[in-house]
Amino acid sequence: MFVEKARIESLANNSYVIGSEQSGRCIVIDPARDVDQYVQIAANHGTRIVYVFETHVHNDFVSGARELAEQTGCQVGASASGGLLFPSIRLQEDDEFDLGEFKIRIIHTPGRTPESVSFMIEEQGQSRAIFTGGALMLDGAARVDLLGSKIVPFLARWLHNTIHEKLLNLPDDVLVYPTHGGDSFCSVATAGGGEIRLPLPGNA
């Protein structure tokens, strides 16, 4: 299995290509508008893009999901409660997608937005990595005030429950890959983005 990060430095955002050279298939998570980079990464590993998934409905940058689908014939997936108005897989808690060498399991992780989901990578039944969008980031989590002040108390409670009831209960060796880096407008932290390991400092 391989994981490659594509970073948009100007936005401090990350997107990812995860695939299996054995099965020849890969998935793109939270693609930016310039999709050629993902097509090239897939080709470099001898794989084809079969899915493009969104952790949440982005207002942070223009998504390249639909263009990737048009170019490659892959399927777009996003939260069932995201309200997308174009054909897509409506992702729900515990949905699974088999890419041969590994599986992707959907975890509902609301807080950054009401519909936010994370993507757990499992190999031989073991959790290996999770792609969290803004639900869990280096040095913090994403802001909950970007959808307006009226919804902030609800998003804050959801995010607290997401972190303490789901994400912090994951095995300690699970790698966490956030979409938003610490310097993102969506973050209250100031650190750069990358993968992190559980448990977080102070939560061991």
C-alpha positions, -999 to +999 in steps of 0.1 A: +000+000+000+012+035-007+001+070+006+012+101-012+003+136+000-003+166-024+000+198-005-014+232-015+011+255+003-009+287-003-039+272+015-020+249+039-043+221+028-034+184+020-050+159-003-040+123-006-037+094-030-039+060-013-036+028-034-025-007-039+000-016-066-010-052-061-047-045-071-038-016-094-065+006-078-063+038-058-084+065-042-080+103-040-092+121-008-101+158-008-087+167-042-079+203-051-088+219-085-056+209-103-063+172-108-033+164-131-011+158-101-034+130-089-036+113-123+002+114-124+007+099-089-017+071-098+002+065-131+035+065-113+023+036-092+007+017-120-028+022-106-060+037-117-082+060-097-115+042-088-128+066-061-125+102-051-139+109-017-145+142+002-142+144+040-166+173+040-183+197+015-155+222+009-159+259+010-121+262+017-110+255-019-125+244-052-127+206-053-114+187-083-136+157-076-160+161-105-132+168-129-114+137-118-145+117-123-149+130-158-113+123-167-109+089-151-144+075-148-140+071-110-169+074-086-173+105-063-182+098-027-193+122+001-214+121+032-250+111+027-261+142+046-239+166+025-266+175+001-246+171-031-267+178-062-247+156-086-244+118-088-223+105-060-219+076-035-238+087-004-214+076+023-226+065+057-212+052+090-194+018+086-197+016+048-167-003+034-149-002+001-125-029-009-094-019-028-078-053-026-048-049-003-068-027+021-103-016+029-117+019+035-143+022+063-164+053+067-166+070+101-190+098+107-170+126+125-191+157+127-178+189+141-159+207+114-192+206+095-223+186+104-217+161+075-180+155+080-167+119+076-133+103+081-118+074+062-102+045+081-077+024+062-077-013+074-053-040+064-062-076+073-087-063+098-063-039+115-067-001+116-036+015+100-044+051+092-073+075+092-079+106+070-097+131+092-103+162+072-106+189+099-119+166+127-084+161+141-054+181+131-018+187+142-020+207+174-058+209+174-090+207+153-106+228+127-127+259+136-164+254+142-174+290+136-173+292+098-209+283+092-223+310+114-226+318+151-260+301+156-246+266+148-213+270+168-226+254+201-239+223+182-207+219+161-185+223+192-204+195+210-203+173+180-166+179+176-159+172+213-178+139+210-161+130+178-126+135+193-133+119+227-157+091+217-142+080+184-108+093+174-090+091+208-103+055+212-083+044+181-052+022+186-021+042+194-002+033+162-029+046+138-015+073+116-037+104+113-037+123+080-056+157+082-067+177+052-062+211+069-027+220+080-020+241+111-015+272+090-049+268+073-076+295+076-097+266+090-074+260+120-067+279+152-033+262+154-001+275+138+019+243+130+024+228+096+003+199+084+014+163+082+007+129+097+005+125+135+002+095+158-023+088+186-025+093+215-023+131+214-001+148+240-020+151+273-044+123+263-022+093+268 
